[in-house]
Amino acid sequence: MEMRAGSGRWRGALGLWLAAATAPAAAQVGPLTYQNLFFDQASNVRSGNYLAADAGFVYTDNATFVGNGAGDTVAEIGLIGNSAERGPRLDYHLDADIAAVKYLNGSYPLEPTGYLDASGDFKIVPGAFNWQGRETYTQLVINPYLPVTPNNLENLNTITTGPRFILRPTLRTTVTLDGIFSYVNSYSPSPLYVNIDNHRYGGDLKIERAFNSAASVYVRGVYEKVYFNDQAINNNFTAAEGLAGYRLAGERTFLDVSGGYTQLRELNVEVPVQSIVGIVERPMTRRLDAANWAFTLSRVLTPSQRLELFASQQLLDAATLFQADLDQAVPTIAPPQVAVGDPVTNRIFGADWHLQGPRTSLDVGLLDTRQRYALTTSENRDLKDASLVVVRQLSPVLHWDVGLRFERQDLVGARSVDATSEITNLRWRIGGRVVLRFLYAHSTFAGISDNQFGAFVSYVLLGAGGGAAPSGATPTPFEPTLSPYGLQPVSPMSTLSPPR
């Protein structure tokens, strides 16, 4: 992945923040609902190094998302954007669309919303010994049968840290060993809250052999132990995974193909057993086996078109599922995940097509997801998502955006549930670093609808650029550029690990 150069004065601040990220993210602010998250991620973050503080007000005519629901005014302040850089002592990546949201009429308490993914790699002995840290904050849906409101959301914060040892026995061979310790914290004021707090530790070994500067093969083994705080509703488990793959990272093509096997052992599972006194529940260890495979192909077809195709099957849990959704060459919007500690076999097929012109960009995404849980089979579901985002530069200071999204959710033992999101923004640059944004959004869930009207002001901390401008061209100072020279096979917002 090609990292963009960031502003020098912010590098130290971001590095210090990442070093201190050993407590849950507390000042989380984000757009009001998930259709705003989808829109901001799709239209604003893909183009490069961009980070802005955002504040504003939104009026919603159905805050509780019920039939004939009451309206409310929402105040929010947050951080949105993407920044990444490789340095001699620190590599970092920050991807955020996060906000603190206050309902002025008291429909819900003050709550964080949105997502944040931040990672840092501190080079203690450059090229041989690093210390890693990653923090991911997201929100999970507690009950997929109900609309996504603060009463049906659970905050999930995952902190991971550990050493990385790098060996290079030959010029073409790299051996990387990661020690991993993670702490997962969940919280929600909702009476439906599901406690999936846990801690985990393990290791990740990867051996990679390079054919040339672009192509390589690799084998990888991962082992992890997971211990839940509340073991009355969750089962501890261990997971072992092995896989082999091929990776190609060129100027116009990114390809990663891998396949392997995952074995998961759930500990202390209560299993009915026949005894002399009848059927009794006894704790046992249950083994789950699954093939794991992944395919990602991202190709710049022409100077103005990029196509990504991806598919995968993985056995994992809620804490790692969101991170896996981000690990695409061109990350697309993932459906809201369910707050369940039970491991899930997650199979996805998707495509993303991006068309980028001098003043207009178009992005179309398709996603098909199949989720099967090990124990809580009532949460099994199939999802189909389609999204469309159009961005038009009306003038040097005006941008107009339109986003559409459709999701169909087929739940076991229930009828299908459809959700739609439509949003439009007008962005007006009124100064060197100040942007005004006016929005209208409409969303539906199972026939219930909501309308939102909002106004925001953004102060740009880091400017965005879509790559080096060709001779004679001047990109927009801080808005995401729309010109073709910004198109790459790997999006700058991707959290794909740098080549080892």
Secondary structure as a PSIPRED ss2 file (coil, helix, strand):
# PSIPRED VFORMAT (PSIPRED V4.0)

   1 M C   1.000  0.000  0.000
   2 E C   1.000  0.000  0.000
   3 M C   1.000  0.000  0.000
   4 R C   1.000  0.000  0.000
   5 A C   1.000  0.000  0.000
   6 G C   1.000  0.000  0.000
   7 S C   1.000  0.000  0.000
   8 G H   0.000  1.000  0.000
   9 R H   0.000  1.000  0.000
  10 W H   0.000  1.000  0.000
  11 R H   0.000  1.000  0.000
  12 G H   0.000  1.000  0.000
  13 A H   0.000  1.000  0.000
  14 L H   0.000  1.000  0.000
  15 G H   0.000  1.000  0.000
  16 L H   0.000  1.000  0.000
  17 W H   0.000  1.000  0.000
  18 L H   0.000  1.000  0.000
  19 A H   0.000  1.000  0.000
  20 A C   1.000  0.000  0.000
  21 A C   1.000  0.000  0.000
  22 T C   1.000  0.000  0.000
  23 A C   1.000  0.000  0.000
  24 P C   1.000  0.000  0.000
  25 A C   1.000  0.000  0.000
  26 A C   1.000  0.000  0.000
  27 A C   1.000  0.000  0.000
  28 Q C   1.000  0.000  0.000
  29 V E   0.000  0.000  1.000
  30 G C   1.000  0.000  0.000
  31 P C   1.000  0.000  0.000
  32 L C   1.000  0.000  0.000
  33 T C   1.000  0.000  0.000
  34 Y H   0.000  1.000  0.000
  35 Q H   0.000  1.000  0.000
  36 N H   0.000  1.000  0.000
  37 L H   0.000  1.000  0.000
  38 F H   0.000  1.000  0.000
  39 F H   0.000  1.000  0.000
  40 D H   0.000  1.000  0.000
  41 Q H   0.000  1.000  0.000
  42 A H   0.000  1.000  0.000
  43 S H   0.000  1.000  0.000
  44 N C   1.000  0.000  0.000
  45 V C   1.000  0.000  0.000
  46 R C   1.000  0.000  0.000
  47 S C   1.000  0.000  0.000
  48 G C   1.000  0.000  0.000
  49 N C   1.000  0.000  0.000
  50 Y E   0.000  0.000  1.000
  51 L E   0.000  0.000  1.000
  52 A E   0.000  0.000  1.000
  53 A E   0.000  0.000  1.000
  54 D E   0.000  0.000  1.000
  55 A E   0.000  0.000  1.000
  56 G E   0.000  0.000  1.000
  57 F E   0.000  0.000  1.000
  58 V E   0.000  0.000  1.000
  59 Y E   0.000  0.000  1.000
  60 T E   0.000  0.000  1.000
  61 D C   1.000  0.000  0.000
  62 N C   1.000  0.000  0.000
  63 A C   1.000  0.000  0.000
  64 T C   1.000  0.000  0.000
  65 F C   1.000  0.000  0.000
  66 V C   1.000  0.000  0.000
  67 G C   1.000  0.000  0.000
  68 N C   1.000  0.000  0.000
  69 G C   1.000  0.000  0.000
  70 A C   1.000  0.000  0.000
  71 G C   1.000  0.000  0.000
  72 D E   0.000  0.000  1.000
  73 T E   0.000  0.000  1.000
  74 V E   0.000  0.000  1.000
  75 A E   0.000  0.000  1.000
  76 E E   0.000  0.000  1.000
  77 I E   0.000  0.000  1.000
  78 G E   0.000  0.000  1.000
  79 L E   0.000  0.000  1.000
  80 I E   0.000  0.000  1.000
  81 G E   0.000  0.000  1.000
  82 N E   0.000  0.000  1.000
  83 S E   0.000  0.000  1.000
  84 A E   0.000  0.000  1.000
  85 E E   0.000  0.000  1.000
  86 R E   0.000  0.000  1.000
  87 G C   1.000  0.000  0.000
  88 P C   1.000  0.000  0.000
  89 R C   1.000  0.000  0.000
  90 L E   0.000  0.000  1.000
  91 D E   0.000  0.000  1.000
  92 Y E   0.000  0.000  1.000
  93 H E   0.000  0.000  1.000
  94 L E   0.000  0.000  1.000
  95 D E   0.000  0.000  1.000
  96 A E   0.000  0.000  1.000
  97 D E   0.000  0.000  1.000
  98 I E   0.000  0.000  1.000
  99 A E   0.000  0.000  1.000
 100 A E   0.000  0.000  1.000
 101 V E   0.000  0.000  1.000
 102 K E   0.000  0.000  1.000
 103 Y E   0.000  0.000  1.000
 104 L C   1.000  0.000  0.000
 105 N C   1.000  0.000  0.000
 106 G C   1.000  0.000  0.000
 107 S C   1.000  0.000  0.000
 108 Y C   1.000  0.000  0.000
 109 P C   1.000  0.000  0.000
 110 L C   1.000  0.000  0.000
 111 E E   0.000  0.000  1.000
 112 P E   0.000  0.000  1.000
 113 T E   0.000  0.000  1.000
 114 G E   0.000  0.000  1.000
 115 Y E   0.000  0.000  1.000
 116 L E   0.000  0.000  1.000
 117 D E   0.000  0.000  1.000
 118 A E   0.000  0.000  1.000
 119 S E   0.000  0.000  1.000
 120 G E   0.000  0.000  1.000
 121 D E   0.000  0.000  1.000
 122 F E   0.000  0.000  1.000
 123 K E   0.000  0.000  1.000
 124 I E   0.000  0.000  1.000
 125 V E   0.000  0.000  1.000
 126 P C   1.000  0.000  0.000
 127 G C   1.000  0.000  0.000
 128 A C   1.000  0.000  0.000
 129 F E   0.000  0.000  1.000
 130 N E   0.000  0.000  1.000
 131 W E   0.000  0.000  1.000
 132 Q E   0.000  0.000  1.000
 133 G E   0.000  0.000  1.000
 134 R E   0.000  0.000  1.000
 135 E E   0.000  0.000  1.000
 136 T E   0.000  0.000  1.000
 137 Y E   0.000  0.000  1.000
 138 T E   0.000  0.000  1.000
 139 Q E   0.000  0.000  1.000
 140 L E   0.000  0.000  1.000
 141 V E   0.000  0.000  1.000
 142 I C   1.000  0.000  0.000
 143 N C   1.000  0.000  0.000
 144 P C   1.000  0.000  0.000
 145 Y C   1.000  0.000  0.000
 146 L C   1.000  0.000  0.000
 147 P C   1.000  0.000  0.000
 148 V C   1.000  0.000  0.000
 149 T C   1.000  0.000  0.000
 150 P H   0.000  1.000  0.000
 151 N H   0.000  1.000  0.000
 152 N H   0.000  1.000  0.000
 153 L E   0.000  0.000  1.000
 154 E E   0.000  0.000  1.000
 155 N E   0.000  0.000  1.000
 156 L E   0.000  0.000  1.000
 157 N E   0.000  0.000  1.000
 158 T E   0.000  0.000  1.000
 159 I E   0.000  0.000  1.000
 160 T E   0.000  0.000  1.000
 161 T E   0.000  0.000  1.000
 162 G E   0.000  0.000  1.000
 163 P E   0.000  0.000  1.000
 164 R E   0.000  0.000  1.000
 165 F E   0.000  0.000  1.000
 166 I E   0.000  0.000  1.000
 167 L E   0.000  0.000  1.000
 168 R E   0.000  0.000  1.000
 169 P E   0.000  0.000  1.000
 170 T E   0.000  0.000  1.000
 171 L C   1.000  0.000  0.000
 172 R C   1.000  0.000  0.000
 173 T E   0.000  0.000  1.000
 174 T E   0.000  0.000  1.000
 175 V E   0.000  0.000  1.000
 176 T E   0.000  0.000  1.000
 177 L E   0.000  0.000  1.000
 178 D E   0.000  0.000  1.000
 179 G E   0.000  0.000  1.000
 180 I E   0.000  0.000  1.000
 181 F E   0.000  0.000  1.000
 182 S E   0.000  0.000  1.000
 183 Y E   0.000  0.000  1.000
 184 V E   0.000  0.000  1.000
 185 N E   0.000  0.000  1.000
 186 S E   0.000  0.000  1.000
 187 Y E   0.000  0.000  1.000
 188 S C   1.000  0.000  0.000
 189 P C   1.000  0.000  0.000
 190 S C   1.000  0.000  0.000
 191 P C   1.000  0.000  0.000
 192 L C   1.000  0.000  0.000
 193 Y C   1.000  0.000  0.000
 194 V C   1.000  0.000  0.000
 195 N C   1.000  0.000  0.000
 196 I C   1.000  0.000  0.000
 197 D C   1.000  0.000  0.000
 198 N E   0.000  0.000  1.000
 199 H E   0.000  0.000  1.000
 200 R E   0.000  0.000  1.000
 201 Y E   0.000  0.000  1.000
 202 G E   0.000  0.000  1.000
 203 G E   0.000  0.000  1.000
 204 D E   0.000  0.000  1.000
 205 L E   0.000  0.000  1.000
 206 K E   0.000  0.000  1.000
 207 I E   0.000  0.000  1.000
 208 E E   0.000  0.000  1.000
 209 R E   0.000  0.000  1.000
 210 A E   0.000  0.000  1.000
 211 F C   1.000  0.000  0.000
 212 N C   1.000  0.000  0.000
 213 S C   1.000  0.000  0.000
 214 A C   1.000  0.000  0.000
 215 A E   0.000  0.000  1.000
 216 S E   0.000  0.000  1.000
 217 V E   0.000  0.000  1.000
 218 Y E   0.000  0.000  1.000
 219 V E   0.000  0.000  1.000
 220 R E   0.000  0.000  1.000
 221 G E   0.000  0.000  1.000
 222 V E   0.000  0.000  1.000
 223 Y E   0.000  0.000  1.000
 224 E E   0.000  0.000  1.000
 225 K E   0.000  0.000  1.000
 226 V E   0.000  0.000  1.000
 227 Y E   0.000  0.000  1.000
 228 F E   0.000  0.000  1.000
 229 N C   1.000  0.000  0.000
 230 D C   1.000  0.000  0.000
 231 Q C   1.000  0.000  0.000
 232 A C   1.000  0.000  0.000
 233 I C   1.000  0.000  0.000
 234 N C   1.000  0.000  0.000
 235 N C   1.000  0.000  0.000
 236 N C   1.000  0.000  0.000
 237 F E   0.000  0.000  1.000
 238 T E   0.000  0.000  1.000
 239 A E   0.000  0.000  1.000
 240 A E   0.000  0.000  1.000
 241 E E   0.000  0.000  1.000
 242 G E   0.000  0.000  1.000
 243 L E   0.000  0.000  1.000
 244 A E   0.000  0.000  1.000
 245 G E   0.000  0.000  1.000
 246 Y E   0.000  0.000  1.000
 247 R E   0.000  0.000  1.000
 248 L E   0.000  0.000  1.000
 249 A E   0.000  0.000  1.000
 250 G C   1.000  0.000  0.000
 251 E C   1.000  0.000  0.000
 252 R C   1.000  0.000  0.000
 253 T E   0.000  0.000  1.000
 254 F E   0.000  0.000  1.000
 255 L E   0.000  0.000  1.000
 256 D E   0.000  0.000  1.000
 257 V E   0.000  0.000  1.000
 258 S E   0.000  0.000  1.000
 259 G E   0.000  0.000  1.000
 260 G E   0.000  0.000  1.000
 261 Y E   0.000  0.000  1.000
 262 T E   0.000  0.000  1.000
 263 Q E   0.000  0.000  1.000
 264 L E   0.000  0.000  1.000
 265 R E   0.000  0.000  1.000
 266 E E   0.000  0.000  1.000
 267 L E   0.000  0.000  1.000
 268 N E   0.000  0.000  1.000
 269 V E   0.000  0.000  1.000
 270 E E   0.000  0.000  1.000
 271 V E   0.000  0.000  1.000
 272 P E   0.000  0.000  1.000
 273 V E   0.000  0.000  1.000
 274 Q E   0.000  0.000  1.000
 275 S E   0.000  0.000  1.000
 276 I C   1.000  0.000  0.000
 277 V C   1.000  0.000  0.000
 278 G E   0.000  0.000  1.000
 279 I E   0.000  0.000  1.000
 280 V E   0.000  0.000  1.000
 281 E E   0.000  0.000  1.000
 282 R E   0.000  0.000  1.000
 283 P E   0.000  0.000  1.000
 284 M E   0.000  0.000  1.000
 285 T E   0.000  0.000  1.000
 286 R E   0.000  0.000  1.000
 287 R E   0.000  0.000  1.000
 288 L E   0.000  0.000  1.000
 289 D E   0.000  0.000  1.000
 290 A E   0.000  0.000  1.000
 291 A E   0.000  0.000  1.000
 292 N E   0.000  0.000  1.000
 293 W E   0.000  0.000  1.000
 294 A E   0.000  0.000  1.000
 295 F E   0.000  0.000  1.000
 296 T E   0.000  0.000  1.000
 297 L E   0.000  0.000  1.000
 298 S E   0.000  0.000  1.000
 299 R E   0.000  0.000  1.000
 300 V E   0.000  0.000  1.000
 301 L E   0.000  0.000  1.000
 302 T E   0.000  0.000  1.000
 303 P C   1.000  0.000  0.000
 304 S C   1.000  0.000  0.000
 305 Q E   0.000  0.000  1.000
 306 R E   0.000  0.000  1.000
 307 L E   0.000  0.000  1.000
 308 E E   0.000  0.000  1.000
 309 L E   0.000  0.000  1.000
 310 F E   0.000  0.000  1.000
 311 A E   0.000  0.000  1.000
 312 S E   0.000  0.000  1.000
 313 Q E   0.000  0.000  1.000
 314 Q E   0.000  0.000  1.000
 315 L E   0.000  0.000  1.000
 316 L E   0.000  0.000  1.000
 317 D C   1.000  0.000  0.000
 318 A H   0.000  1.000  0.000
 319 A H   0.000  1.000  0.000
 320 T H   0.000  1.000  0.000
 321 L H   0.000  1.000  0.000
 322 F H   0.000  1.000  0.000
 323 Q H   0.000  1.000  0.000
 324 A H   0.000  1.000  0.000
 325 D H   0.000  1.000  0.000
 326 L H   0.000  1.000  0.000
 327 D C   1.000  0.000  0.000
 328 Q C   1.000  0.000  0.000
 329 A C   1.000  0.000  0.000
 330 V C   1.000  0.000  0.000
 331 P C   1.000  0.000  0.000
 332 T C   1.000  0.000  0.000
 333 I C   1.000  0.000  0.000
 334 A C   1.000  0.000  0.000
 335 P C   1.000  0.000  0.000
 336 P C   1.000  0.000  0.000
 337 Q C   1.000  0.000  0.000
 338 V E   0.000  0.000  1.000
 339 A C   1.000  0.000  0.000
 340 V C   1.000  0.000  0.000
 341 G C   1.000  0.000  0.000
 342 D C   1.000  0.000  0.000
 343 P C   1.000  0.000  0.000
 344 V E   0.000  0.000  1.000
 345 T E   0.000  0.000  1.000
 346 N E   0.000  0.000  1.000
 347 R E   0.000  0.000  1.000
 348 I E   0.000  0.000  1.000
 349 F E   0.000  0.000  1.000
 350 G E   0.000  0.000  1.000
 351 A E   0.000  0.000  1.000
 352 D E   0.000  0.000  1.000
 353 W E   0.000  0.000  1.000
 354 H E   0.000  0.000  1.000
 355 L E   0.000  0.000  1.000
 356 Q E   0.000  0.000  1.000
 357 G C   1.000  0.000  0.000
 358 P C   1.000  0.000  0.000
 359 R C   1.000  0.000  0.000
 360 T E   0.000  0.000  1.000
 361 S E   0.000  0.000  1.000
 362 L E   0.000  0.000  1.000
 363 D E   0.000  0.000  1.000
 364 V E   0.000  0.000  1.000
 365 G E   0.000  0.000  1.000
 366 L E   0.000  0.000  1.000
 367 L E   0.000  0.000  1.000
 368 D E   0.000  0.000  1.000
 369 T E   0.000  0.000  1.000
 370 R E   0.000  0.000  1.000
 371 Q E   0.000  0.000  1.000
 372 R E   0.000  0.000  1.000
 373 Y E   0.000  0.000  1.000
 374 A C   1.000  0.000  0.000
 375 L C   1.000  0.000  0.000
 376 T C   1.000  0.000  0.000
 377 T H   0.000  1.000  0.000
 378 S H   0.000  1.000  0.000
 379 E H   0.000  1.000  0.000
 380 N C   1.000  0.000  0.000
 381 R E   0.000  0.000  1.000
 382 D E   0.000  0.000  1.000
 383 L E   0.000  0.000  1.000
 384 K E   0.000  0.000  1.000
 385 D E   0.000  0.000  1.000
 386 A E   0.000  0.000  1.000
 387 S E   0.000  0.000  1.000
 388 L E   0.000  0.000  1.000
 389 V E   0.000  0.000  1.000
 390 V E   0.000  0.000  1.000
 391 V E   0.000  0.000  1.000
 392 R E   0.000  0.000  1.000
 393 Q E   0.000  0.000  1.000
 394 L E   0.000  0.000  1.000
 395 S E   0.000  0.000  1.000
 396 P C   1.000  0.000  0.000
 397 V C   1.000  0.000  0.000
 398 L E   0.000  0.000  1.000
 399 H E   0.000  0.000  1.000
 400 W E   0.000  0.000  1.000
 401 D E   0.000  0.000  1.000
 402 V E   0.000  0.000  1.000
 403 G E   0.000  0.000  1.000
 404 L E   0.000  0.000  1.000
 405 R E   0.000  0.000  1.000
 406 F E   0.000  0.000  1.000
 407 E E   0.000  0.000  1.000
 408 R E   0.000  0.000  1.000
 409 Q E   0.000  0.000  1.000
 410 D E   0.000  0.000  1.000
 411 L E   0.000  0.000  1.000
 412 V C   1.000  0.000  0.000
 413 G C   1.000  0.000  0.000
 414 A C   1.000  0.000  0.000
 415 R C   1.000  0.000  0.000
 416 S C   1.000  0.000  0.000
 417 V E   0.000  0.000  1.000
 418 D E   0.000  0.000  1.000
 419 A E   0.000  0.000  1.000
 420 T E   0.000  0.000  1.000
 421 S E   0.000  0.000  1.000
 422 E E   0.000  0.000  1.000
 423 I E   0.000  0.000  1.000
 424 T E   0.000  0.000  1.000
 425 N E   0.000  0.000  1.000
 426 L E   0.000  0.000  1.000
 427 R E   0.000  0.000  1.000
 428 W E   0.000  0.000  1.000
 429 R E   0.000  0.000  1.000
 430 I C   1.000  0.000  0.000
 431 G C   1.000  0.000  0.000
 432 G C   1.000  0.000  0.000
 433 R C   1.000  0.000  0.000
 434 V E   0.000  0.000  1.000
 435 V E   0.000  0.000  1.000
 436 L E   0.000  0.000  1.000
 437 R E   0.000  0.000  1.000
 438 F E   0.000  0.000  1.000
 439 L E   0.000  0.000  1.000
 440 Y E   0.000  0.000  1.000
 441 A E   0.000  0.000  1.000
 442 H E   0.000  0.000  1.000
 443 S E   0.000  0.000  1.000
 444 T E   0.000  0.000  1.000
 445 F E   0.000  0.000  1.000
 446 A C   1.000  0.000  0.000
 447 G C   1.000  0.000  0.000
 448 I E   0.000  0.000  1.000
 449 S E   0.000  0.000  1.000
 450 D E   0.000  0.000  1.000
 451 N E   0.000  0.000  1.000
 452 Q E   0.000  0.000  1.000
 453 F E   0.000  0.000  1.000
 454 G E   0.000  0.000  1.000
 455 A E   0.000  0.000  1.000
 456 F E   0.000  0.000  1.000
 457 V E   0.000  0.000  1.000
 458 S E   0.000  0.000  1.000
 459 Y E   0.000  0.000  1.000
 460 V E   0.000  0.000  1.000
 461 L E   0.000  0.000  1.000
 462 L E   0.000  0.000  1.000
 463 G C   1.000  0.000  0.000
 464 A C   1.000  0.000  0.000
 465 G C   1.000  0.000  0.000
 466 G C   1.000  0.000  0.000
 467 G C   1.000  0.000  0.000
 468 A C   1.000  0.000  0.000
 469 A C   1.000  0.000  0.000
 470 P C   1.000  0.000  0.000
 471 S C   1.000  0.000  0.000
 472 G C   1.000  0.000  0.000
 473 A C   1.000  0.000  0.000
 474 T C   1.000  0.000  0.000
 475 P C   1.000  0.000  0.000
 476 T C   1.000  0.000  0.000
 477 P C   1.000  0.000  0.000
 478 F C   1.000  0.000  0.000
 479 E C   1.000  0.000  0.000
 480 P C   1.000  0.000  0.000
 481 T C   1.000  0.000  0.000
 482 L C   1.000  0.000  0.000
 483 S C   1.000  0.000  0.000
 484 P H   0.000  1.000  0.000
 485 Y H   0.000  1.000  0.000
 486 G H   0.000  1.000  0.000
 487 L C   1.000  0.000  0.000
 488 Q C   1.000  0.000  0.000
 489 P C   1.000  0.000  0.000
 490 V C   1.000  0.000  0.000
 491 S C   1.000  0.000  0.000
 492 P C   1.000  0.000  0.000
 493 M C   1.000  0.000  0.000
 494 S C   1.000  0.000  0.000
 495 T C   1.000  0.000  0.000
 496 L C   1.000  0.000  0.000
 497 S C   1.000  0.000  0.000
 498 P C   1.000  0.000  0.000
 499 P C   1.000  0.000  0.000
 500 R C   1.000  0.000  0.000
